[in-house]
Amino acid sequence: MRVVVYGGKGALGSTLVNHFKTKSWWVCSIDLSENPEADVNVVVKGANLQEQAANVNSEIEKSGIGAEKFDAIFCVAGGWAGGDAANKDFVKNTDLMMKQSIWTSVISANVAAHHLKEGGVLTLAGAEPCLEGTSFMIGYGLSKAAVHQLTASLAQSGGGLPTGAVVQCILPKTLDTPMNRKFMANADFTTWTPMSYITEMFTKWAEDPSSRHPNGALVKILTIDSITTETVV
């Protein structure tokens, strides 16, 4: 299998890269810095969305790694910043959230349109809380809601993905990452979704098309009492 992990140096991205390498898959990591475990790294450069997209596509073309198309593209780049409209950092945080979630998802979709195999899978990262208003984290909610909409658009006829390819958007509530543990040390961890669950789910989607949800699915991932379930919204 040949897969791309956009955000391959983050907590979930690094877990994915490591997991896929244990299965002897060929892995390309796209991020702001290199992941030494990946077979190939594309380091994102550019001050705006157009420059970053051009850089990523150019590196894929120039290196020749796009000559053989990818089985799956997993976009797990992102981050979190809070604040309501009165917060002094509201605009700054919203700008950051758009860069981390919308820009990365748009570039992933663009790469998929040109380099994903027919019948392949593209996954994007939304968020379950952002199905509704998020007054205490407006910028985050805005950016994730945009990813949900992008998913629906890509799944439509004429969305630009290769024939037979599908897009899936995961909507976790809280992932069990080291950073979340650090900043929410007193939380109920039995309601947090293990990263291992995501890696196994992505593995199934890449290997077995029959395990995927319908094209364009928003897949709500909730963990209660350490039991995780998937529900299509």
N, C-alpha and C positions, 0 to 999 in steps of 0.2 A: 504494500500500500504506500502511496505517496500523498502526504498530507501537509497542510500549512496550518500553523498556529499563529494567529495574529494576537500579539500580546504574550509571546512565548517566554518572556523573562519575568512576568508577574507571578503571583502565587499560584493561581489556577493554571496559567499557561505553562509554567515550569513543571508542574505536576503532570500536565498532559504530555509535554515533550518527553519527560522521563518515562512515563507509562508506555508511550508509543515506541520508544527506543527499545524497551524490554521485549517488545513484540517484533523487533527487527524491521520496523517500518522506516521508510525514508521521511525525514521531517525537516521542513523549512520553518524557521522562526522569524517572524517579523516583529520588530520592537524598536525601542529607542536605544537599546544596547544589546549586545550579543548574548546568546545562550550557548555556552560551549558544548552542551550535549547534543545540540541540533546538528544535522548534516550540513545545512547551509543557513546562513544568517543574512537577512536583509535589514539593515539599520536605517530606520526612517529619518529622513532629513527634510527640512523645508519649513518655512515660517507660516504657511497657510495650507488650506486643504488642497488646492490645485497643485502646489509644489510638492506636497507629500505624496499625493497620488501619482504624479509624474515620476517622482523618485522611486517609489515602490515598483511601478510598472517597468520603468527603465532597468532597474536592477534585475528583475525577473527575466526580462528579454536579453539583457547584456550577458548575464551569467549562463544563459542557456537552460536554466532550471525549469523554464516554462515550456520547453520544447516537447516534453512528455507531460501530458495534462495530469492534474491532481485528482485523486479520488475524493478528497474532502478538504474543506477549508473551515477552520474553527476560529471564529473571532471571539476572543474572551478578554480583549483589552477593555479597560474601564477604570473606574475609581469612584470615590464618594466625596461629596462636599455638601454641607447643609446651608440653611439660611432661608428666611422668608424675604419678601420684597423690601422690608425695612432694614434688613441686615446690612451693615456697612460693606460687607464683602459679597453682597448678592450678585452684582453684575460680574465681578471677577470670578466667583465660583461657578456661575452659569456658563461663562465663557470656557472655563476649564472642563466642565462636564460635557459641553458640546464637542470639544476637541477630543476628549478621551472616549466618548461613546459614539457620537454621530460620525465624526470624521473617520474613525477606524472602521465602523460598519459600512460606510459608503465606499471606502477604499477596498474593503473585503469583497463587497458586492461587485465592484468594478473588476477586480482580479478574477472573481468567479466567472463573470460573463465571458472572459477571454481564455481562462486557463483551467476551468473545472471540466472534468470529463462529463460526457453525456451520462445521465443517470447518477451523477455524483451528488454530494450533499454539502450545503453551506449552512453553518449555524451562526446565529447572532445572539448577543446577550442583552436581554431586556431585564425587567425586574417586576416581581409580583405586586409590590406596593404601588407601582406606577400605573396600574390599571385604573386608579382613582386619583383624586387630588393629593398632593404631597406638600402641604403648606410649610412644613418645617425644613423642606429640602426641595425647593421649587426647581432649581437648576437641574438637579439630578432627575427629578420626575419628568421634566420637559425633555431632557435628552433621551431617556429610556422610552418615553412614549413615542418619540420620533423613530426609534429603532423598531418598535412594534409596527408602526405604519410602514416603514421601509420593508419589513418582512411581508406584509400583505401585498404591497405593490410588486415586489419581486416574484411573488407566487402567481400573480395574474398572467394571463396570456399576453405576450408582448413585454413582459418584465425584463427580458434580456438574458435570463439564465439559459444554459445549454439545454437541448432537448432531453426531457426526462429527469433533469436535475431538480432537486427540491431544496427549499429553504425552511429551516426550523429555528424558532426563537425560544430560548429557555428563559423562564421567569422564576428564578429562585427568590426566596425571601431573604435568607441570610446564609451565606456560605461559611463553613468552618475553616477560616484561614488564620494564619498566625497573627496578622494585623488586627483582625476582628477580635481575636482572643486577647490581644494586648489592650485594646481600647474598650472592650466590653467584658472585662474579666469576671463580672458578677452576673452575667447573663445565663439563661437556661440553655445550655449547650445541647440538650436533647431536642431542641427545636431548630437546630442548625443543620444544614445539609452538608454531609462530608464531601470533600473534593473527589474522593474515590468513587462516589456515586456518579458524579458528572463524567469522570474519565471512562467508566464502564459503559455508561449510556452513549457517549460519543463513539466509543469503539463499536458498539452494536450498530449504530446508525451508519457508520462507515462501511462495515463488513456486510451487513444484511439489510438491503433496502426494505424488506418486509417488516422490519422492526421500527421503521420510521412512522411518525404521525403524518396526517395529511399535509400536503404541500401548503406552506404558509402558516402552519400551526404555531400558536403561542402556547408553549408548554409550561404550565404552572407546576413548580416543583416545591412541595411543602414537606417538612419533616416534623412529625409529632411523636413524642416519646421515642425518639431515635429511629422511627420508621418513616421512610421517604416514599412518597407517591408522586406520580405524574398525572396531570389532568390537562386536557386541551381546553383552553378558554373558548 
